[in-house]
Amino acid sequence: MDDRKAVEAQALRVVTDLFPQALGAVLGGSAAHGRATASSDLDVAVLLPDSDTSRREVIRREGRVVELFLNTLADVPEFFAWDRARRRGTVLFVYGQGLPLADPHGHVARARALARDLLAAGPPALTTAEWEHGRYVLTCFLDDLVDTSPDDRYEQLSLADQVLRKAADLVTAHHGAWTGIGKWLPRRLLSAAPALGEALLDGHRAVAEQADPLPLATAVRRALDLFGGPLTEGYSHRWRT
């Protein structure tokens, strides 16, 4: 049995051993695309009957960490809508691009079709208020980064991380693309805007390796110009009631 088949079999054992009542399951992440390493965790989405409870669990099984996305059948449409609203689509990608492990009644196929439709539609557009807030926060972090002495490495590195994250969220939104966190941030950013994404990532690396914020600041200013430029004075935000 090759490595991919072994991982699939391992994921299926998790489902059959722990959730005998499951209506179906999908393997997502790197494991579904044959890129899992010996230390990779497994992302497994499990459809449960409505008598159960939707939740997320993290376990260790056969030496691997397994992240379980557990949803009852009735909860799927609402949960998918919530996942899309976050603009990361974590579980949508598991269903839409993952590998079915079991689907005795066709429920997984229908959930996968819904996930693919939502992925194709893309994340929701940012509202005017969200754009202004994003520009304001990014501008503030950028100003702080430029003003921070290279001797204050802890602060400089923390600010560079915030600047990259906020810039990535806005750049992907500008292109109507999904954003991400962790390893998915550079992947989604480069997919949405290859040249600008590379400039942002190279700029972040310049801060990390050379304590030089200028390349990142230059790339962020290019990004800000795409959606109205920096924003500080004139920004207004109403407190929620």
N, C-alpha and C positions, 0 to 999 in steps of 0.2 A: 504494500500500500504506500503511495507517495505521500509526501508531507501534507499536501492540501487535503487529500482524502482522509488522512489521519486526523487532521484538525476538525474536519466536518464530522467525522464519526465521534470525536470527543464532544463536540458541541451538542450533537444529537443525544448522546448519553446523558448529558446534563438535563436536557429537556425531559426525556422519557423517565429518568430516575426521580427527578424532583417535581415534575409537573405532569403526572399521568393523565390529568384531566385536560391538558392543553388541546386547543383546537388547531394549532399549527405553530410554526416557529420559523425564524429567519436568522441566518448568520450574516453579520455585517462587518464593516471595518476592513482592515488589512487582510484578515483571515479569509474573507470572502473572495478576495482577489489574488490569493496565492502569495501574499507578501508577508505573512506572519513569520515571526522569528520564534525561537524557543521561549523567549520571555514575553512575547506579545500577549496582551489580554484578549479575551473573546467578547465581542459585542453580540448579544443574542436577544432578539425580540421574540416574545412569546405571547400568543393570543390565548386568552383565558375565557371560560364561560362567564356569563353575566353574574352568576352567583359568587364569583370571586371578587378580588379587589385589585384595581390598577395601582401599580407602585414600581419603584426601582430598587433593585437589590444588587449588592456586590458580594460575591462569594469567591472562595478558592476551591478549585476542583481539579484533581489529578495534576496538581502542581501549577495550574494556571489560575490567574485572576479572571473571573467571568463577570461581566457587567450585564445584568438582566434588565431588559425593558419590558415590563409586564403590563399588559393592557387588556381589559375586558373588551369583548366584541362591541358592546354598546358605546364604550368610551372612545373608540378609535377615531371617529370623525372630529369630536371636540378636541381630543388630544393632538391630532394632526394639525388642527387649526391653531392651537396654542404653540405648537412647535414651529410652525411657519411664522407666527407673529414674532418669535424671538429672532428671526432672520438667520438662524444657524441651521435649522432643519435637522438636528442630530438624528432623531428617530426616523424622519422622512427619508434620509439617505440610507439608513439601515434597511428599511422596507423597499425603497425604490431601486437601490443598487445592490442589495444584498443577495444572498443565496438561500432559496427556500430549503429548509431542512425537513419539514413535514407539512402536509396540507391535505388531510383526508377529506375535507368537506368543501374545499374551494375558498375558505374564508381568507387565507393568506393571499391568494391570487387577487381577490377583490381589494384587500387592503393595499397590496402592492400597486394596483392600478390607480387607486386614489392617491397614493404617495407620489407616483410618477407624474400624475396630473398637477399636483401642487408644486412639485419640484420644477416642472416645465413652466409653470406660471411665474415662478420666482418669488422672492420674498416681498412683503408689502413695501410700498414706497414710504419713505420717511415723510412725516408731516412737516409743515413749515416750522412749527415750534421745535420739532426734533432736529431739523437741519440747523436752526439757529443755536440751539443748545450744544449740538455737536461741534459747530464751528467755534463757539465761545470756549468750550472746555479744551479743545485742541489748541486754540490760540494761547490760552493761559499756560498750558503745559509746555508749549513750545517756548514761550517767553521765559519761563522758569528754567528750562533746559539751557537756553542760550546764556542766561545770566549766571548759571551755576559754575563755580570754579572747578576746573579739572581735578583740583586737590580734594574736592568733596565727592569722591567716587561713588559712595553709596547713594547719595542723592542724585548724582548724574545718571547712574545706571537705572535707578527707579523711574526717573523722569523719562528716560529714553524708552523704557518699556511702555509707559503710559502713552507717550506720543505715538509710538508705532501702532499700538492697539487702537487708539482713537482714530488715527489716520486710516488704518485698514478698514475700520467699520464704515467710515464715510466714503472712501474710494469705492469699496464694493457696492455700497448703496447707490452711488452715482452711476454705476454701470448696471444697476438692477440685478446684482449678483449676490449670492449667499456669502455671509461672512463666517468667521470661525475663530476658535480659540486653540491654544496649544499648537500642535503640529499642523492643524488645519488652517491657522491664520496665514502662514506664508503660502500654503497651497492654494487657498481661495483667492488671496490677494494677487498672486502671480497669474492665476487663471483669468481673473477679471481685468487686470491692467498690467501686462507683462513688463513694459518698460518702466513705468512709474513704480510698480511693485518692487522691481529689482532695485531701483534707486532708494526706496524707503528701507528695504532690507539691508542693502549695502551701507546705508547711512547709520542704521542701528548697529551694524557690526563695527563701523568706525568709532562709535562711542565706546563700545565694549572693548575693542582691541587697542585703540589709540587715544582714548579720552578726547576725541575730536567731534564736537556736535555739529560742525558746519555742514557736512554732506547730508546729514539727516534733516537739519533745518532747511536746507535748500530744497530738498525733495518735498518736505511738508508744505512749504510755501507754494510749490508747484501744485500740490494737491488742493490746497485751500483756494487757489485761483480757479479751480474747476467749479466750485460751488459758492462763489461770492466773496472769497478772500477772507483774511483774518477778521475776527469780530471781538471787540472788547467794548469800548464806549458805544453807547446806544443799545446795548443788549438789555433786554427786559424779560423777566421771568415771573409769572404769577404763581404764588404759593398755592399748592393744592388745598382744597377745603374738604 
